[in-house]
Structure formats: structure tokens, C-alpha cells
Amino acid sequence: MKIKTFKFNPLGVNTYVLSDETKECVVIDAAFFYADEQELLLNYILDHDFVIKHLINTHLHFDHLFGVNTLSSRFGLTLQCHPDDVFLLEDIPVQMQLFGLPSVHADYRPVNHSPLKEGDRISFGNRQLQVLHLPGHSPGSIAMYDAEAGALFSGDVLFHSSIGRTDLPRGSYETLTNSIRTKLFRLPDATTVYPGHGAATTIGYEKRYNPFVGMQQA
């Protein structure tokens, strides 16, 4: 599996394009905001003749949604996400204003979406991703796990030496840390974690050194 990472928008969201030799791909957290960011992602997909099989969001905070409608309309895709986050779509302009971003002339609410839940499996090419439901940062936060590749796309649940914030609507520190310890920390230590912001890490490193959930914290 090839993993291409883009860092998009003023909040530095990682957008991932996963592909294999079949030219089928998955886009996780399409977050481009500026015109040049949109062009960068579209050119990557078109130049490689990729066919997007799935458009997935790890959660529905506004900064992870900016590019969803563009890809959905251009390629005939339906956003896949956990239903417990759909309530977040009701006040995206308000959320953006709180972060000092303009929202007057754009509505980033996905035109259509379909549910992903714990244990669902997403196939593209010769690859398969498993859905892990990890509430806490938001009620519907999910991660996408490729066991064969040893890769986890964690959204804003787990970061390098940090975890997702829990002061946003329906966030919970206790729920988030429980999600990480009972689900993510049961994955192999060598699993590479590709987060929604910042640098990649591994499960083993976070188990040992993460100040919020690691052994040192315990």
C-alpha cells in the first residue's frame, strides 16, 4: 500500500490518499481549503489515474471537511463517516468563526453521507481497512486500520506524544483515554500511526512515552 500525505488548511490537517497497484484508492479526511491545495490533491489523483473507491472522514469537525463536497461532486462519491458525529454538521459556520476562519460564502456540510461503524471493513484494490470506533475526541471518531500493512489512520484520537482535545462538543477525556487504552494499545507495537495532525508515530512509542495514556502516565 502506498500512503501519500498532504498537510492542508490553516489548522494543518493531514489528508491521506491510500492506493495500491490496481490504481484504486481511498481518501481519508479531504481537508483542502485553498485553491492551490485543491489543485495539488486533484493533480495527484488524476496524474496517477487513480479511481477513488471511498471518501472517508475520521470525524466531522469542520477542519477535516473542507474538501469533501468537491471530491464528492467531481467523482460521484458519498462521504462515509460514523453517524454519532452527524450532529456536528449543524453549526459548521459557528465553529469556523470561533477559529477565525471565514465561512460566509461556503457551506462545508457534506451533501450526502453514509454510516461506518465498529468492525466494518472497507475494500479497495487488494487492500482492506477495518473501522475502529474510538469516541472521546468526538462521539463518532473512528480510525482506519490496515492490519497487513501495520498502519493506523487515527484521526484526532492519538497523536505523537499527545491525544485529541476533549473540550469540544460532547468530548470526554475519560472516554478518549479509555478508547486508546482498550482498542489502540491492543494493536501490535510496530503499528505506524498516521494522525490527523502532526507527525507519524507508533503504537509502541505511545504506549511507553505518551504523557496522557502511556506507561509513564500510569
WOZI-V484849 format. One line per field, one symbol per residue. phi: phi as a letter, one per 30 degrees, with the letter a starting at -180 (. if undefined). Layout:
phi->???
This chain:
phi->.ccccbcbidciddccccbbddidbbcchdcdccdddedddddddddchdcdcbcbcdacdedccecdddddddciccdcadddcdedddbeededddcicdbdcbccdedbabdcbeidbccahccbccdcdbdkdbdcdbbcbcdddibbcchcdbcdiabddbcceidaddddddedddcddcdeededccddbiddbbdeddddbddcbddddd
